[in-house]
Amino acid sequence: MNKIYTNKKIICLFLAPAFLIFVMLAAVPIIMAIYFSAFDWPGIQGIPLEFVGVQNFIKLFRYKEFYKAFVNSLEFVLFGMLIQMPIGYGLALLLCSYPKGYRLFKTSFFLPYILPMTATSLVWSFIYGANDRGVLNIFLKHIGLENLSTAWLTNTNTALICVIIAYCWAGFGYHMTIAFASITGLPDDVLESAELDGAIGIKKVFYIILPMIKECIKTSVVLLLIGGVQVFDIIYIMTGGGPNGLTNTPATLLYNEAFKYSHYGMGSAVSVFIFIISVSLSIISLKIMNRGNEE
């Protein structure tokens, strides 16, 4: 058995299927996106590609809606870290503290994440419905706050925050699950020793548990960074980027440019930007967290 584990040919043989899938589904699309970003092309077979160099990127950075979309994606990242992570990790701590019936509660809290985003978006669209068709407006009317009713998803003041709330609700269960798995894997003797030394309650959480699950926290941060920059489906279904493009993200701009306006080169430029920003933010965040650990 040891010979098999040390045989490089066998190792490469078993890694080959996963490597081929990665190349076909990740590496090749990235390379093709970089290639098409240098051309002006409507995405229609038979029409020749017109080489424009970096003009698509120049146009992109002159596009006012692009900056608004990028800021919106950063808001998704920020609120994800301020809402999804605290709620997810807080629920994980509660489930670990009160083990009776934890399976039922863990399943209930994780359910929003496993639901298709399309279904989640439609449910929240129904909640935010305008006039008396929306659950939220009906609720406000019944408690005497009818003056607060509005068309939540078409109001320029509320559209983005409404989508962010739905986005955070759909994702907190995932962070709860990975935090729960990390916390339950901590050594009991370490936790018991900490309690004997007086580390109980909040002290135990901040000085013992959280430092010991730092790798789990890193994972959550990176996933929130990438997910916030790449968010698309919930925006597309709930608002379509409206009103007046105020809820657009880079991913919805990519879709509109490539498939709605037939600017395939511009859409590819947006996809390259999303890729670069996702990788850059992930590397920077990991370096910052690792530097804090070293200090």
Beta strands, then each sheet from edge to edge (+ up, - down):
strand 1: 39-40
strand 2: 50-51
sheet 1: 1+ 2-
end
